[in-house]
Every structure is written in structure tokens, then in C-alpha cells.
Amino acid sequence: MISKRPSSSEEPEDMEKEQPLLTVNPEHTGKAFKVMNELRSKKMLCDVIIMAEDVEINAHRVVLAACSSYFYAMFTVEMTESKAKKIEIKDVDGETLGKLIEYMYTAEIAITEENVQVLLPAASLLQLMDVRENCCDFLQSQLHPTNCLGIRAFADVHACTELLNQANSYAEQHFPEVMLGDEFLNLSLDEVCTLISSDKLTVSSEEKVFEAVISWIKHKKETRFEHMAKLMEHVRFPLLPREYLVQTVEEEALIKNNNTCKDLLIEAMKYHLLPIEQRQIMKNPRTKPRTPVCLPKVMIVVGGQAPKAIPSVECYDFEEDRWEQIAELPSRRCRAGVVYMAGKVYAVGGFNGSLRVRTVDVYDGVKNHWTSTASMQERRSTLGAAVLNDLLYAVGGFDGSTGLASVETYSYKTNEWFFVAPMNTRRSSVGVGVVNGKLYAVGGYDGASRQCLSTVEEYNPEENEWTYAADMSTRRSGAGVGVLNGKLYAAGGHDGPLVRKSVEVYDPGTNLWKQVSDMNMCRRNAGVCAVNQLLYVVGGDDGSCNLASIEYYNPITDKWTILPTNMSTGRSYAGVAVINKPIRENSRQEVFK
């Protein structure tokens, strides 16, 4: 027993009184709600039944009122429902209502692709704003070129302002991929006008906007042709290349049959005839360059030899200067062609450790997942791969017995491969790049003559013909080939046992190669990509070991710099692609508490 301390006459009169001990049990509320949920499950002490469709849910008024403003108002004002034993909730299905009432007791709910579209409006109705907010977060994590317009429309209907803005920005930033989907083709006229008139539209050239409009009109030509003029007013024709205006726009039948469109074409041609000084003075909405938001980039390094074929894939975040492992390839793959096309990364052909393959895997950065698509017609390793006019080109390579001169292309729209004209020379370990609408095959190895090559071929897709361009200054097989500022770079490679660190650059305008500064290290079979006006050379081998290092070239300073952060493992024959930094979904189901 604790007795009260007797007072002392010696204690000062103003001595502070003892304060009571305040204790807080953070588990108390959780335990109480757990007990209440157990009582609910046993239908004990319940004082209301909530109904939706043919589902009846026993509950406690005080719990519902404490968690939902909707129920608080219902039970604390003079309404019929305040004393009713059974209350029907309309516009909500029984299963969803059950999940939300369970959430009020447990603070847990699973949001999935299957239920989010019914969960969000139901949470809004019951004024469970934390559930509504988490539904918006989940949808934001799911944004993809194939669904962003649908999510934008859904957000608009349910007044989710932040999600609406995020989805709209996503559509603007990924417009070249968005325009290929069914959601774009099914937009209303006003929605298309709003999207293509945005200054923030991210397009490599205005050609994509023109092609998007033509595609939308042809999808339902009979009813949409009358909207040609209104739509084309938002295409910035003066910003299109003169050749494209003459060869593509002027030849388009939809343009020829519309006087307003012909006037817009004439305006653009006049703009191109003006001196540069007068062009800068000529101001109207169609001469204003778009100013898209610059999205952060990441570099994807796919497979490779380390020292055998590996399935691992690494991702480098330029903003955070760090590497991370992402989803592995479905199988081991090295010596493949790797490109970025229509929002996806394609890994084409290669060697799996025992066989040359013709299979193709496709990476979705948002889902962090690989899938398979149509295989090539020939087995190819050490091939060159590039994208030209929305077609993926697989150039040359080695089929396991001989070097290849053949070239085939893939259309993601039809999911089909077909052959085009072969090169004049067999080339394995060939580098390729696209400059000014032409495809270049650089160096490589000619198995027939057993020689590393200095020759270069140029492919004209309109003529379906390969012709020789100027030779490099030296033979290069396994050179890293990339394009920066309209010029073609060939970095490293080898000539027999000699692995090179030298680099040369080709200017298609002059048909000349010239030397630039050497790399810091000898490299062959390295990956190459261009980012933020810099040329990156990734991994490779120096003739004795695989390299984990990366270096980049600045054409302004003519200087190579080693990236401070290496890959986790040395890789040669790895493929490289650059993509916009994805908003990654962690899983297909998300639970929040």
C-alpha cells in the first residue's frame, strides 16, 4: 500500500505539487479496434446492418461514425437512417462496401488493378479520404503509354485533380508512344486538339504530331475528315524539315483535298524561304518551338559476357549516380542487338552460351518486366541493331557457321519481321547507327576473307539499297558505334589481336572521317549510347579481361572522362539503351496501412 507522504512544516509553502504520471499505450487503439472487429465478425453488440445489393454487413454505429464523415453525418443528425436497423447504400457494390467497412476496423485494404476503379468512387462516397488518396497513388504508379489517357479521363470524372495533372503530364511526356495506342485513337476531337496544342508535348520532331493527327483521322475517316483543318492548325508545320514538307506532307491525300491545310503548308514553305533573321521575327503559335519538360534518363545495360553469357540487367540513374539491378532477361543473352523503340527496350538475337538465337525479348520499364515477341527469321549474334522510321533493323551478325550480309526489319505494329536488301559485305561484330534518315553499318568482321573491316555502308530505306560510304582510317571489328549531334562515332574495336582506344567520327555532310581524342582505355565489344550531349561507352573488354568501367566523351572539349561509378560486374558484348526514368510499380498489388 502506498500512503500519502505527511506534510512537513519545514517545506516551503510554494513547493511545487507532485505531477501525476501520464502513461500512453500506443497499442491501445489498435487492440480496441481488433476486439471490435472480432465482435463484428461474431455479430455481437452490433447495432446496425449496412446493405448493398444483396450483401448485409453487421457493424457498430460508433465505429462507422468515427471513421467516416459520411456515416458521422448520417448517425448524428435527425435522419431516418440515424435510428434505422438496416441501411441501404446505393451506387456501391456489396463486395467493395465490405472491403471499406473492414478497412474502418482494421486500417488495411488491398488495392489492385482489378478493384481500384470501383474502390476509389466508393471511398469518395463514404468520405474515406485516405483510401481515395491511396487509390490515386496506386493509379499514378500504374501510368503507362497504353493507359495514361484512360487514367486521365477516370481522374477527371472523379475530380482527382492531382492524378489528372500527373496523367496529363505523363501523356505529354510520352506522346510518341501514347499516339500509337487505342486510347489516343478513341479520343474526342477536343481532347486531341488540347493534347497536340500543348507546348509541353515531348517529341523529337514535329513529324510525330503530324503523323498522330493523320492516324487519328484515318481511324474513322468518314466522320473525322471534316475536322482536318481544325486539327492541322495545331501542327507546327514551319518547324518540320523542308524535305518532310515536300515529300510527306504535300503528298498526303488528306492534305491535298483540304484548302485550309494547303494554306498551312504554303505558310510553312514561305517560312523556310525566309532568312534566319526574319524567321525569328515571324511569331505565331505554329512557329513557336515546343518546350517539353526534360525527363530524367536512365541507362539500361542488358546481358553480356561476364565471362559467360548472363541474364542480368543493370540500370544506371544519371541523376543519382548509382547502379541497380533490375528484372533479369528470361534467359542468358550476350552479343545481342539492343534498342529502344516505342517505349520499350528490345534485346534481339545473340548467344545464350551454347546457341546463336533468333529470339527477341522486350522490356517494359514501368512494369520492370520482360516478355517475348516475334523471333527473327535468321539466327544472329554480334549483329547491329538500330531503329529507323519506326522499324527495328537487325543487321548482319553470325549465325553459328558464317557471317551474314542479310538484314531484316521488325514492325511492332504488325509484330512481323521481313527482309530488306542485304549489305554488299558480310559483317559480324558490326556497329550500326542512324543519321539523317540513313542507316550506317560500320566495320565488323568478314568471315569470308577473314578480315576486320574499315569499310562502311549506308542504307537508304526509300531506295532499299546499300552503298559504300567513306572508309574509316583503320580496321575496326567490335567497335562501339553511336550517334551524337548528327555525327557517327566509332570507338575502339580491334584489328586481330590489337584492341584499340582510338575514336573517329563521321560527318555525312562531308562524307569524311576524322580522329578525335582517344578513350582512356582500350575497348572492344562495348555498348554505346548518347545522353545529354555526351557519348557514353560502356564496358567491353581490353583483350584480356571484361571491363566494368564506363567513360563518356564531350565533343565540345574533345575529352573523355571515366564515370566514377562502375557496373557491378565487368561485361563485354552487352547491349545498351537509354529510356526515360520510369515510375516503377513495385508489384501488381499494393497494401497500405
C-alpha positions as CSV (number, residue, x, y, z in Angstrom):
1,M,0.0,0.0,0.0
2,I,1.3,3.5,-0.9
3,S,0.5,6.0,1.8
4,K,0.4,9.7,1.3
5,R,3.6,11.4,2.4
6,P,3.0,13.5,5.6
7,S,3.5,17.2,5.2
8,S,6.4,18.9,6.8
9,S,6.4,22.3,8.4
10,E,9.9,22.8,7.1
11,E,8.8,22.5,3.5
12,P,8.4,25.9,1.8
13,E,4.8,26.9,1.1
14,D,5.4,27.4,-2.6
15,M,6.9,24.0,-3.2
16,E,5.5,22.5,-6.5
17,K,2.9,19.9,-6.1
18,E,3.7,16.5,-7.4
19,Q,2.5,15.9,-11.0
20,P,0.5,12.8,-11.9
21,L,2.3,10.2,-14.1
22,L,0.9,10.3,-17.6
23,T,1.2,7.0,-19.4
24,V,0.5,6.4,-23.1
25,N,-0.1,3.0,-24.6
26,P,0.4,3.2,-28.4
27,E,-1.1,-0.2,-28.9
28,H,-4.3,0.6,-27.1
29,T,-6.3,1.8,-30.1
30,G,-5.2,-1.0,-32.3
31,K,-6.1,-3.6,-29.7
32,A,-9.5,-2.0,-29.1
33,F,-10.3,-2.0,-32.8
34,K,-9.2,-5.6,-33.1
35,V,-11.6,-6.6,-30.4
36,M,-14.4,-4.6,-32.0
37,N,-13.7,-6.3,-35.4
38,E,-13.9,-9.7,-33.6
39,L,-17.2,-8.7,-32.1
40,R,-18.4,-7.6,-35.6
41,S,-17.4,-10.9,-37.1
42,K,-19.5,-12.7,-34.4
43,K,-22.4,-10.2,-34.8
44,M,-22.0,-9.2,-31.2
45,L,-23.0,-5.7,-29.9
46,C,-23.7,-4.7,-33.4
47,D,-26.4,-2.0,-33.7
48,V,-26.7,-1.5,-37.5
49,I,-26.8,-3.6,-40.7
50,I,-25.3,-1.9,-43.8
51,M,-26.7,-3.3,-47.1
52,A,-25.5,-3.0,-50.7
53,E,-27.0,-5.1,-53.4
54,D,-27.7,-8.5,-51.7
55,V,-24.9,-8.2,-49.2
56,E,-25.6,-7.4,-45.5
57,I,-22.8,-6.3,-43.2
58,N,-23.2,-6.1,-39.4
59,A,-21.4,-3.1,-37.8
60,H,-21.3,-0.7,-34.9
61,R,-22.6,2.8,-35.5
62,V,-19.9,4.4,-33.3
63,V,-17.1,2.8,-35.3
64,L,-18.5,3.8,-38.7
65,A,-19.1,7.4,-37.4
66,A,-15.6,7.6,-36.0
67,C,-14.0,6.6,-39.3
68,S,-16.3,8.1,-42.0
69,S,-17.7,11.6,-42.2
70,Y,-20.5,10.2,-44.3
71,F,-21.7,7.9,-41.5
72,Y,-21.0,10.5,-38.8
73,A,-23.4,12.9,-40.5
74,M,-25.9,10.0,-41.0
75,F,-26.0,8.9,-37.4
76,T,-25.7,12.3,-35.6
77,V,-28.4,14.3,-37.2
78,E,-32.2,13.8,-37.3
79,M,-32.3,11.5,-40.3
80,T,-34.4,8.4,-40.7
81,E,-31.2,6.3,-41.0
82,S,-29.9,7.5,-37.6
83,K,-32.2,5.1,-35.9
84,A,-32.9,2.5,-38.6
85,K,-31.7,-1.0,-38.0
86,K,-30.9,-1.6,-41.7
87,I,-29.5,1.0,-44.0
88,E,-29.0,0.5,-47.8
89,I,-26.1,2.2,-49.5
90,K,-26.7,2.8,-53.2
91,D,-24.1,3.1,-56.0
92,V,-21.7,0.8,-54.3
93,D,-21.4,-3.0,-54.9
94,G,-21.6,-5.3,-51.9
95,E,-18.0,-6.6,-52.1
96,T,-16.5,-3.1,-52.3
97,L,-18.6,-1.9,-49.3
98,G,-17.5,-5.0,-47.3
99,K,-13.8,-4.1,-48.0
100,L,-14.3,-0.5,-46.9
101,I,-16.1,-1.3,-43.7
102,E,-13.4,-3.9,-42.9
103,Y,-10.9,-1.1,-43.5
104,M,-12.6,1.0,-40.9
105,Y,-12.0,-1.7,-38.3
106,T,-8.5,-2.9,-39.5
107,A,-6.9,0.1,-41.3
108,E,-5.9,-2.4,-44.0
109,I,-7.1,-2.7,-47.6
110,A,-5.6,-4.2,-50.8
111,I,-5.7,-2.1,-53.9
112,T,-5.3,-3.9,-57.2
113,E,-5.7,-3.2,-60.9
114,E,-9.0,-5.2,-60.7
115,N,-10.6,-3.2,-57.9
116,V,-9.2,0.3,-58.0
117,Q,-11.8,1.7,-60.4
118,V,-14.7,0.7,-58.1
119,L,-12.8,1.3,-54.8
120,L,-12.0,5.0,-55.5
121,P,-15.5,6.2,-56.1
122,A,-16.9,4.2,-53.2
123,A,-14.2,5.6,-50.9
124,S,-15.2,9.1,-52.2
125,L,-18.9,8.4,-51.4
126,L,-18.1,7.3,-47.9
127,Q,-15.6,10.1,-47.5
128,L,-12.7,7.8,-46.7
129,M,-10.2,10.3,-48.0
130,D,-7.1,8.3,-47.1
131,V,-8.4,5.3,-49.2
132,R,-9.2,7.7,-52.0
133,E,-5.7,9.2,-51.9
134,N,-4.0,5.8,-51.9
135,C,-6.1,4.7,-54.9
136,C,-4.8,7.8,-56.7
137,D,-1.3,7.0,-55.7
138,F,-1.8,3.4,-57.0
139,L,-3.1,4.6,-60.3
140,Q,-0.2,7.1,-60.6
141,S,2.2,4.2,-60.1
142,Q,0.4,2.3,-63.0
143,L,0.8,5.1,-65.6
144,H,1.9,3.7,-68.9
145,P,1.7,5.0,-72.5
146,T,-1.1,2.4,-73.1
147,N,-3.3,3.6,-70.2
148,C,-2.4,7.2,-69.2
149,L,-5.3,8.7,-71.2
150,G,-7.8,6.4,-69.7
151,I,-6.5,7.1,-66.2
152,R,-6.6,10.8,-67.0
153,A,-10.3,10.5,-68.0
154,F,-11.1,8.5,-64.9
155,A,-9.4,11.1,-62.7
156,D,-11.4,13.9,-64.4
157,V,-14.7,12.1,-63.8
158,H,-13.9,11.7,-60.1
159,A,-12.4,15.1,-59.5
160,C,-8.9,13.7,-58.6
161,T,-7.1,16.9,-59.6
162,E,-3.5,15.8,-58.8
163,L,-3.9,12.5,-60.6
164,L,-5.5,14.3,-63.5
165,N,-2.5,16.6,-63.8
166,Q,0.0,13.7,-63.4
167,A,-1.7,11.6,-66.1
168,N,-1.9,14.6,-68.4
169,S,1.8,15.4,-67.9
170,Y,2.7,11.7,-68.5
171,A,0.8,11.7,-71.8
172,E,2.6,14.9,-72.9
173,Q,6.0,13.5,-71.9
174,H,5.4,10.1,-73.6
175,F,3.5,11.3,-76.6
176,P,5.4,9.3,-79.3
177,E,4.3,6.1,-77.6
178,V,0.9,7.3,-76.5
179,M,-0.1,8.2,-80.1
180,L,0.4,4.6,-81.1
181,G,-2.3,3.2,-78.7
182,D,-6.0,2.7,-79.0
183,E,-6.7,5.2,-76.2
184,F,-5.4,8.0,-78.4
185,L,-7.3,6.9,-81.5
186,N,-10.5,6.9,-79.4
187,L,-10.1,10.5,-78.0
188,S,-12.7,13.1,-78.9
189,L,-11.8,15.9,-81.2
190,D,-11.4,18.5,-78.4
191,E,-9.2,16.1,-76.4
192,V,-6.9,15.6,-79.4
193,C,-6.7,19.4,-80.0
194,T,-5.9,20.0,-76.4
195,L,-3.1,17.4,-76.3
196,I,-1.4,18.3,-79.6
197,S,-1.6,22.1,-78.9
198,S,0.4,21.7,-75.7
199,D,3.8,23.5,-75.6
200,K,5.0,20.7,-73.2
201,L,4.5,17.9,-75.8
202,T,7.7,15.9,-75.8
203,V,8.5,15.0,-79.4
204,S,11.9,14.5,-81.2
205,S,10.4,16.4,-84.1
206,E,7.0,17.9,-85.2
207,E,6.7,14.9,-87.6
208,K,5.3,12.8,-84.7
209,V,2.4,15.3,-84.2
210,F,1.6,15.4,-87.9
211,E,1.6,11.5,-88.0
212,A,-0.6,11.4,-84.9
213,V,-3.2,13.6,-86.5
214,I,-3.2,11.6,-89.7
215,S,-3.5,8.4,-87.8
216,W,-6.5,9.7,-85.7
217,I,-8.4,10.9,-88.7
218,K,-7.8,7.7,-90.7
219,H,-9.0,5.6,-87.8
220,K,-12.6,6.8,-88.6
221,K,-12.0,8.7,-91.8
222,E,-15.7,9.1,-92.8
223,T,-16.7,11.0,-89.7
224,R,-13.3,12.7,-88.9
225,F,-12.2,14.0,-92.2
226,E,-14.2,17.2,-91.7
227,H,-12.0,18.0,-88.7
228,M,-8.8,18.1,-90.7
229,A,-8.4,21.9,-90.7
230,K,-9.1,22.3,-87.0
231,L,-6.5,19.7,-86.1
232,M,-3.8,20.8,-88.5
233,E,-3.9,24.3,-87.1
234,H,-2.2,22.8,-84.0
235,V,0.6,21.1,-86.0
236,R,3.6,23.4,-86.2
237,F,4.3,23.0,-89.9
238,P,7.1,25.6,-90.1
239,L,9.1,23.5,-87.6
240,L,9.0,20.5,-89.9
241,P,12.1,19.9,-92.2
242,R,11.6,21.2,-95.7
243,E,12.2,17.7,-97.2
244,Y,9.5,16.3,-95.0
245,L,7.0,19.0,-96.0
246,V,7.7,18.3,-99.7
247,Q,8.0,14.5,-99.7
248,T,5.4,13.6,-97.0
249,V,3.0,16.4,-96.0
250,E,2.4,17.7,-99.6
251,E,1.9,14.1,-100.9
252,E,-0.6,13.2,-98.2
253,A,-4.0,12.8,-99.9
254,L,-5.9,14.3,-96.8
255,I,-3.8,17.5,-97.2
256,K,-4.4,17.7,-101.0
257,N,-8.1,17.6,-100.5
258,N,-8.3,20.4,-98.0
259,N,-7.8,24.1,-98.9
260,T,-7.1,25.2,-95.3
261,C,-4.4,22.6,-94.9
262,K,-2.8,23.6,-98.2
263,D,-2.7,27.2,-96.9
264,L,-0.9,26.0,-93.8
265,L,1.6,24.1,-96.0
266,I,2.2,27.2,-98.1
267,E,2.8,29.2,-94.8
268,A,5.4,26.7,-93.8
269,M,7.2,26.7,-97.1
270,K,7.3,30.5,-97.1
271,Y,8.8,30.4,-93.6
272,H,11.6,28.1,-94.8
273,L,12.4,30.6,-97.6
274,L,12.9,33.5,-95.2
275,P,16.4,34.4,-93.9
276,I,17.0,33.3,-90.3
277,E,16.7,36.9,-89.0
278,Q,13.2,37.2,-90.5
279,R,12.1,33.8,-89.2
280,Q,12.9,35.0,-85.7
281,I,10.6,38.0,-86.1
282,M,7.8,35.9,-87.6
283,K,5.8,35.0,-84.5
284,N,2.6,32.8,-84.4
285,P,1.6,29.7,-82.5
286,R,2.9,27.5,-85.3
287,T,6.4,28.9,-85.3
288,K,6.9,28.6,-81.5
289,P,9.1,25.7,-80.6
290,R,7.7,23.3,-78.0
291,T,9.4,23.4,-74.6
292,P,8.8,20.0,-73.1
293,V,9.7,19.1,-69.6
294,C,13.1,17.3,-69.7
295,L,12.6,13.9,-68.1
296,P,15.4,12.3,-66.2
297,K,17.1,9.4,-68.1
298,V,18.4,6.0,-67.1
299,M,20.8,3.7,-69.0
300,I,19.9,0.1,-69.3
301,V,22.8,-2.4,-69.8
302,V,21.4,-5.8,-71.0
303,G,23.1,-9.1,-70.6
304,G,26.6,-9.6,-71.9
305,Q,29.6,-11.9,-71.2
306,A,30.9,-12.0,-67.7
307,P,32.8,-14.2,-68.7
308,K,29.9,-16.4,-69.9
309,A,26.5,-15.3,-71.2
310,I,24.5,-13.8,-68.3
311,P,20.8,-12.8,-67.9
312,S,21.4,-9.9,-65.5
313,V,20.4,-6.3,-66.4
314,E,21.7,-3.2,-64.7
315,C,20.3,0.3,-64.7
316,Y,22.3,3.5,-64.2
317,D,20.4,6.6,-62.8
318,F,22.2,9.7,-64.2
319,E,20.6,12.0,-61.6
320,E,21.5,9.8,-58.6
321,D,24.8,8.5,-60.0
322,R,24.0,4.9,-58.9
323,W,23.5,1.5,-60.4
324,E,20.8,-1.0,-59.5
325,Q,19.9,-4.5,-60.7
326,I,16.5,-4.7,-62.4
327,A,14.5,-7.6,-63.9
328,E,16.7,-10.2,-65.5
329,L,16.3,-11.4,-69.0
330,P,14.1,-14.6,-69.4
331,S,17.3,-16.4,-70.4
332,R,21.1,-15.8,-70.8
333,R,21.9,-13.5,-73.6
334,C,25.1,-11.8,-74.9
335,R,26.2,-10.5,-78.3
336,A,22.6,-9.2,-78.9
337,G,21.4,-6.1,-80.5
338,V,19.6,-3.8,-78.1
339,V,17.5,-0.8,-79.0
340,Y,14.8,1.5,-77.5
341,M,11.6,1.7,-79.6
342,A,8.1,2.8,-78.9
343,G,8.6,3.0,-75.2
344,K,10.2,-0.5,-74.8
345,V,13.7,-1.9,-74.8
346,Y,14.3,-4.7,-77.3
347,A,17.0,-7.4,-77.0
348,V,17.4,-9.0,-80.4
349,G,19.2,-12.3,-81.1
350,G,22.6,-13.0,-79.6
351,F,24.2,-16.0,-78.0
352,N,22.8,-17.9,-75.0
353,G,26.0,-19.8,-74.0
354,S,25.5,-22.7,-76.4
355,L,23.5,-21.5,-79.4
356,R,23.1,-18.4,-81.6
357,V,19.4,-17.4,-81.3
358,R,16.8,-15.5,-83.2
359,T,14.5,-14.8,-80.3
360,V,13.6,-11.3,-79.1
361,D,12.8,-10.1,-75.6
362,V,11.1,-6.8,-74.7
363,Y,11.5,-4.8,-71.5
364,D,8.8,-2.6,-70.1
365,G,10.4,-0.1,-67.6
366,V,7.2,0.8,-65.8
367,K,6.4,-2.9,-65.1
368,N,10.0,-3.8,-64.7
369,H,9.2,-6.9,-66.7
370,W,10.5,-8.8,-69.8
371,T,8.2,-10.5,-72.3
372,S,8.9,-12.3,-75.6
373,T,7.8,-11.1,-79.1
374,A,8.1,-12.5,-82.6
375,S,11.5,-14.1,-83.5
376,M,13.7,-13.0,-86.3
377,Q,13.9,-15.2,-89.4
378,E,17.6,-15.9,-89.0
379,R,19.8,-16.7,-86.0
380,R,22.1,-13.8,-85.4
381,S,24.8,-13.0,-82.8
382,T,27.2,-10.0,-82.9
383,L,24.6,-8.2,-85.0
384,G,24.0,-4.5,-85.3
385,A,20.6,-3.1,-84.3
386,A,19.0,0.3,-84.8
387,V,15.6,2.0,-85.2
388,L,14.8,3.9,-88.4
389,N,11.3,5.1,-89.3
390,D,9.6,3.1,-86.5
391,L,11.2,-0.1,-87.7
392,L,13.8,-2.2,-85.9
393,Y,16.7,-3.2,-88.2
394,A,18.8,-6.3,-87.4
395,V,22.0,-6.0,-89.5
396,G,24.4,-8.8,-90.3
397,G,25.9,-10.9,-87.5
398,F,27.0,-14.5,-87.2
399,D,24.6,-17.5,-87.4
400,G,26.9,-20.1,-85.9
401,S,28.6,-21.1,-89.1
402,T,29.0,-18.0,-91.3
403,G,29.0,-14.2,-91.2
404,L,25.8,-12.6,-92.6
405,A,25.2,-9.8,-95.1
406,S,21.4,-10.1,-94.7
407,V,19.2,-7.5,-93.0
408,E,15.7,-7.9,-91.6
409,T,13.4,-5.4,-90.0
410,Y,10.7,-5.6,-87.4
411,S,7.4,-3.7,-87.1
412,Y,6.0,-3.5,-83.6
413,K,2.7,-2.5,-85.2
414,T,2.3,-5.8,-87.0
415,N,4.6,-7.9,-84.8
416,E,6.3,-9.2,-88.0
417,W,9.9,-9.5,-89.4
418,F,10.7,-9.2,-93.1
419,F,13.9,-9.0,-95.1
420,V,15.2,-5.9,-96.8
421,A,18.2,-5.5,-99.2
422,P,21.3,-7.3,-97.9
423,M,24.6,-5.4,-97.4
424,N,27.4,-5.7,-100.0
425,T,29.7,-7.3,-97.5
426,R,29.2,-10.0,-94.8
427,R,29.6,-8.3,-91.4
428,S,29.6,-9.8,-87.9
429,S,30.7,-7.7,-84.9
430,V,29.3,-4.8,-86.8
431,G,28.3,-1.4,-85.3
432,V,25.3,0.5,-86.6
433,G,23.8,4.0,-86.3
434,V,21.1,6.2,-87.9
435,V,21.9,9.7,-89.1
436,N,19.7,11.9,-91.2
437,G,17.3,9.1,-92.1
438,K,20.1,6.7,-93.3
439,L,21.3,3.6,-91.6
440,Y,25.1,3.0,-91.4
441,A,26.9,-0.3,-90.9
442,V,30.4,0.3,-89.6
443,G,33.4,-2.0,-89.8
444,G,33.0,-5.6,-88.4
445,Y,34.5,-8.9,-89.5
446,D,34.2,-10.5,-92.9
447,G,34.3,-14.2,-92.3
448,A,34.8,-14.9,-96.0
449,S,38.0,-13.0,-96.2
450,R,38.8,-13.4,-92.5
451,Q,39.5,-9.7,-92.2
452,C,38.5,-7.0,-89.8
453,L,36.9,-4.2,-91.9
454,S,37.4,-0.5,-92.2
455,T,34.6,-0.2,-94.8
456,V,31.2,1.5,-94.1
457,E,27.9,1.0,-95.8
458,E,24.9,3.3,-96.0
459,Y,21.3,2.1,-96.3
460,N,18.7,4.3,-98.0
461,P,15.2,3.0,-96.9
462,E,13.4,4.8,-99.7
463,E,15.6,3.0,-102.4
464,N,16.0,-0.2,-100.3
465,E,19.7,0.0,-101.3
466,W,23.1,-0.2,-99.6
467,T,26.0,1.8,-100.9
468,Y,29.5,2.3,-99.7
469,A,30.4,5.5,-97.7
470,A,33.9,6.7,-96.9
471,D,36.2,4.1,-95.2
472,M,37.4,4.6,-91.6
473,S,41.0,5.4,-91.1
474,T,41.6,1.9,-89.6
475,R,40.1,-1.5,-89.4
476,R,37.6,-2.0,-86.6
477,S,35.7,-5.1,-85.6
478,G,33.6,-4.9,-82.4
479,A,33.7,-1.1,-82.4
480,G,31.3,0.8,-80.2
481,V,29.2,2.9,-82.6
482,G,26.9,5.7,-81.5
483,V,25.3,8.9,-82.9
484,L,25.8,12.3,-81.3
485,N,24.7,15.7,-82.8
486,G,24.1,14.2,-86.2
487,K,27.5,12.5,-86.5
488,L,28.5,8.9,-86.3
489,Y,31.2,7.8,-83.8
490,A,33.3,4.6,-83.9
491,A,35.1,3.9,-80.6
492,G,37.7,1.3,-80.0
493,G,37.2,-2.2,-81.6
494,H,40.1,-4.4,-82.7
495,D,42.1,-5.5,-85.7
496,G,43.1,-9.0,-84.9
497,P,44.9,-9.1,-81.6
498,L,45.2,-5.3,-81.3
499,V,42.5,-3.7,-79.2
500,R,42.1,0.0,-79.8
501,K,41.4,3.1,-77.7
502,S,41.2,5.4,-80.7
503,V,38.0,7.0,-81.8
504,E,36.9,8.6,-85.1
505,V,33.8,10.5,-86.2
506,Y,32.0,10.6,-89.5
507,D,30.2,13.6,-90.9
508,P,27.6,12.5,-93.5
509,G,27.5,16.0,-94.9
510,T,31.2,15.8,-96.0
511,N,31.5,12.0,-96.2
512,L,34.7,12.2,-94.2
513,W,36.0,10.6,-91.1
514,K,38.3,12.4,-88.6
515,Q,40.1,11.4,-85.5
516,V,39.1,12.7,-82.1
517,S,40.7,12.1,-78.7
518,D,41.4,8.5,-77.6
519,M,39.5,6.9,-74.9
520,N,41.2,6.3,-71.5
521,M,41.1,2.5,-72.0
522,C,41.3,0.1,-74.9
523,R,37.9,-1.3,-75.5
524,R,36.1,-3.7,-77.9
525,N,32.6,-5.1,-77.9
526,A,31.4,-2.2,-75.7
527,G,28.0,-0.7,-75.6
528,V,27.4,2.9,-76.7
529,C,24.7,5.5,-76.1
530,A,24.2,9.3,-76.3
531,V,22.7,11.2,-73.3
532,N,22.6,14.9,-72.6
533,Q,25.0,15.8,-75.4
534,L,27.6,13.3,-74.2
535,L,28.6,9.9,-75.7
536,Y,28.9,7.0,-73.3
537,V,31.0,3.9,-73.9
538,V,30.0,1.1,-71.5
539,G,32.1,-2.0,-70.5
540,G,33.6,-4.1,-73.2
541,D,36.9,-5.9,-72.9
542,D,40.5,-4.8,-73.3
543,G,41.8,-8.1,-74.8
544,S,42.5,-9.8,-71.5
545,C,39.5,-9.1,-69.2
546,N,36.0,-7.7,-69.2
547,L,35.5,-4.1,-68.1
548,A,33.0,-2.7,-65.6
549,S,34.0,0.9,-66.2
550,I,32.2,3.5,-68.3
551,E,33.6,6.6,-69.9
552,Y,32.0,9.5,-71.7
553,Y,33.0,11.9,-74.4
554,N,32.3,15.6,-74.5
555,P,32.5,16.9,-78.2
556,I,32.9,20.5,-77.0
557,T,36.1,19.8,-75.0
558,D,37.2,16.8,-77.1
559,K,37.8,15.0,-73.8
560,W,37.0,11.5,-72.4
561,T,36.1,11.1,-68.7
562,I,35.8,8.0,-66.6
563,L,32.4,7.7,-64.8
564,P,33.1,7.5,-61.1
565,T,30.7,4.6,-60.5
566,N,31.3,1.2,-62.2
567,M,28.8,-1.5,-63.0
568,S,28.6,-4.4,-60.5
569,T,30.4,-6.7,-62.9
570,G,32.6,-6.5,-66.0
571,R,30.6,-7.0,-69.2
572,S,31.6,-7.3,-72.8
573,Y,29.1,-7.8,-75.7
574,A,26.3,-6.2,-73.5
575,G,23.6,-4.1,-75.1
576,V,22.8,-0.6,-74.0
577,A,19.7,1.6,-74.3
578,V,18.6,4.9,-72.7
579,I,15.0,5.4,-71.5
580,N,13.0,7.9,-69.5
581,K,13.3,7.2,-65.8
582,P,10.2,5.1,-65.2
583,I,7.7,5.5,-62.4
584,R,8.2,1.9,-61.2
585,E,5.3,-0.1,-59.9
586,N,6.6,-2.3,-57.0
587,S,4.1,-5.1,-57.6
588,R,0.8,-5.7,-59.2
589,Q,-0.9,-5.4,-55.8
590,E,-0.3,-2.8,-53.1
591,V,-1.4,-2.9,-49.5
592,F,-1.4,0.2,-47.4
593,K,-1.9,0.5,-43.7
